[in-house]
Amino acid sequence: MKAGRLLLLAVIAASVAFYFAFDLGQYLSLDYFKTQQAAIESYRVSHPGQAALAFFAIYVAVTGLSLPGAALMTLVGGAIFGLLWGTLIISFASTIGATLAFLAARFLLRDGVQRRFGDRLGAINSGIAKDGPFYLFTLRLVPIFPFFVINLLMGLTGLRTSTFYWVSQLGMLPATLVYVNAGREIGRIESLAGILSPGLLLSFALLGIFPLLARKAIAFVKARKVYAPWPRPRQFDRNLVVIGAGSAGLVSAYIAAAVKAKVTLVEKHRMGGDCLNTGCVPSKALIRTTRFLADVRRAGALGVRSANADFDFAEVMERVQRVVHTVEPHDSVERYTGLGVEVLLGEARITSPWTVEVATEQGIRTLSTRAIVVATGGRPAVPGVPGIEDVGYVTSDTVWGLRTPPRRLLVLGGGPIGCELAQCFARLGAAVTQVQRGPRLLPKEDPEISASVMERFRSEGIDLRMGHAPLHFERDGERRSLVCEHGGARVDIEFDQLLVAVGRTANVTGFGLEALGIGVTKDGTVETNDHLQTIYPNIYAAGDVAGPFQFTHTASHQAWYAAVNALFGQFRTFKADYSVIPWCTFTDPEVARVGLNEQDAKAKGIPYEVTTYGIDDLDRAIADEAAHGVVKVLTAPGKDRILGVTIVGEHAGDLIAEFILAMRHGLGLNKILGTIHIYPTLAEANKYAAGAWKRAHAPQRVLEWVGRYHAWRRG
Ligand SMILES: Cc1cc2nc3c(=O)[nH]c(=O)nc-3n(C[C@H](O)[C@H](O)[C@H](O)COP(=O)(O)OP(=O)(O)OC[C@H]3O[C@@H](n4cnc5c(N)ncnc54)[C@H](O)[C@@H]3O)c2cc1C
């Protein structure tokens, strides 16, 4: 380190040490000020210039050295110097102090930080170059971070010193005024009655609502900036246009119609989206049939000497379509029209923040609207493995069209969709090989949970190839194979049919978001804030296109926020609440989860205790020949507060509802234990898990004394 830097560091360190060693903080307290108020006041009257200079110098030192006490000094400044002089002195002192701290951070640390993290700071540097002043102004106006942190961090960026100075002075001025005014009012209190003086009450009210007003003002300025290039229609012929009639879009439109808004729902393909047509509904229908086949195969375990299921693959797949058709009316044009939604079948494109063009069979229609909900969902991701197009593949979109059973099915991917379909096809008689790049199936679950599913898959004859990295596909006539790398060796896997299930990609392109400059996250979903708003406050996103979850129930959960915020946001906006999100993978055994599991808790550094209850011990499960699985509960250490639950076993997706309710409403394990569960049911597993927790937390000392008491009673 250069001598200059060392010297500056030594001066700062010595000053800070001096401050703490001599406990100078005690003089920066309201109590101390109150005891000295009269003396300070008389000094200010007799020596106004010196008093102002001394205050100014102390203020600069406190802020320049990033010491605590600036907020209090601002109040005190108001009390001593009044509104005008107090504001003037503090405005300059705080800005000069902040700039000194900014320069010190820059001089001491910037080169090192940029050298070390330069590659990762690239985005921040270019953001500061482009929007630095506005960003700083926002932080000054709405102090989300303490001022001293802003001073130091800004010093590490490339922001010009002069810009930092004037933006800081301007940005801090409103808050300075509010604080100085509050200080002036506090200084005037002479008796207890003064606490209720209108001036003081108003000052406190201003202190409270200032950040809110500032936030609103910033949002207003930002919105103006983003809307500036787009001409705004004089009036709108709709309140809401919803793009996409999947789970998110249907619920958004439903809510809008229910509150009497004029809403148009646009769908380019099939009403009901993924869930109805190619997702939840067909997959669960197929799972039902294949579960029956699995039950027939284990007839012996149920005491039945022989049972045989004769089936035709095409008929099974037709039944799946029958189920889809039966559910279809729930999501149909007729139903939604009846509910008061205008439904347009066609492809939507957003042409401005307030207009949507719809290409229908009858021609192009342009709709003007106050708000838009983007609910365009996602599609199966297809990896760019060389040769994949030559061998051909089906995805969760197209697998439902198969009418001849694949003899050898290769399933690429070990997530929920890949697992559900792999097991179904294995039970339908296909020789299934499931390939996963990582070491296990269902990698979001804890290792032993994945292990129990993998054990079952293997016992059903599924060839699991974990840790296999696909290199390329080969085709020679009708012979198809995947070449993988596994443990440094080349492995060839032959197959007749490939099913790709490696995840889903959000539909974010081709309908106008790019032209509007609406960004995309690193996960490929539309960038939104906590209220599901894009950079245009009247354009929202919900469902798979918004992420971070990809479930029907989260899509409809988000839809509520998107629709309500879109229609009533001028009064109040709601943050989407993701505190208790459940899900289930409908393999056999089912894997259901809510909240944290162990690997999440470890990654987030959240302390936890684990309680497990083995379902192999449960009477009903034994009677049902379903004596396997576990209820695994994470709780806060020493408390019955539930952090998360994983259930593996039959009907796990239903059983977990009790824990979802408990977590949502803050009920602990003691409450579950104190609830009567019907005997004999699988749901008793939840109560027994709570009982296991209770036993582990029984007060041993007290029990010893109780034992002694009983012994004494026996004489
Ligand atoms: C095999 C499988 C099984 C699944 N099982 C479950 C399950 O058991 N439980 C669960 O919770 N989730 C499950 N899911 C996930 C669930 O299906 C999705 O999370 C859910 O459908 C997402 O709903 P969405 O409204 O966001 O999108 P989608 O349902 O994809 O709807 C988007 C709609 O927007 C339309 N659209 C797109 N662009 C335009 C445009 N420009 N103009 C007009 N319309 C447009 C599309 O045609 C589509 O209909 C499963 C998914 C799959 C694939």
The ligand as an ORCA input file, in Angstrom:
! r2SCAN-3c Opt
* xyz 0 1
  C     -46.197    -33.058    -17.925
  C     -46.483    -31.940    -16.956
  C     -47.061    -32.235    -15.752
  C     -47.342    -31.226    -14.862
  N     -47.931    -31.543    -13.691
  C     -48.224    -30.579    -12.804
  C     -48.880    -30.892    -11.589
  O     -49.171    -32.049    -11.315
  N     -49.158    -29.886    -10.735
  C     -48.838    -28.595    -11.017
  O     -49.116    -27.709    -10.204
  N     -48.219    -28.259    -12.170
  C     -47.909    -29.209    -13.076
  N     -47.320    -28.881    -14.258
  C     -46.970    -27.476    -14.506
  C     -48.198    -26.672    -14.960
  O     -48.767    -27.292    -16.075
  C     -47.770    -25.247    -15.314
  O     -47.054    -24.703    -14.231
  C     -48.965    -24.354    -15.574
  O     -49.714    -24.877    -16.632
  C     -48.508    -22.944    -15.930
  O     -49.615    -22.168    -16.278
  P     -49.413    -20.797    -17.075
  O     -50.745    -20.155    -17.132
  O     -48.307    -20.030    -16.522
  O     -48.930    -21.208    -18.532
  P     -49.575    -22.148    -19.635
  O     -50.484    -23.146    -19.060
  O     -48.443    -22.617    -20.443
  O     -50.472    -21.166    -20.494
  C     -49.925    -20.203    -21.336
  C     -50.900    -19.977    -22.477
  O     -50.503    -18.797    -23.161
  C     -50.766    -18.998    -24.541
  N     -49.975    -18.007    -25.285
  C     -48.621    -17.902    -25.320
  N     -48.275    -16.848    -26.080
  C     -49.425    -16.273    -26.534
  C     -49.708    -15.153    -27.346
  N     -48.739    -14.404    -27.854
  N     -50.993    -14.856    -27.613
  C     -51.990    -15.604    -27.089
  N     -51.786    -16.681    -26.306
  C     -50.505    -17.005    -26.021
  C     -50.363    -20.435    -24.761
  O     -50.948    -20.962    -25.938
  C     -50.867    -21.098    -23.487
  O     -52.153    -21.602    -23.661
  C     -47.037    -29.877    -15.187
  C     -46.453    -29.576    -16.415
  C     -46.188    -30.585    -17.297
  C     -45.588    -30.237    -18.611
*
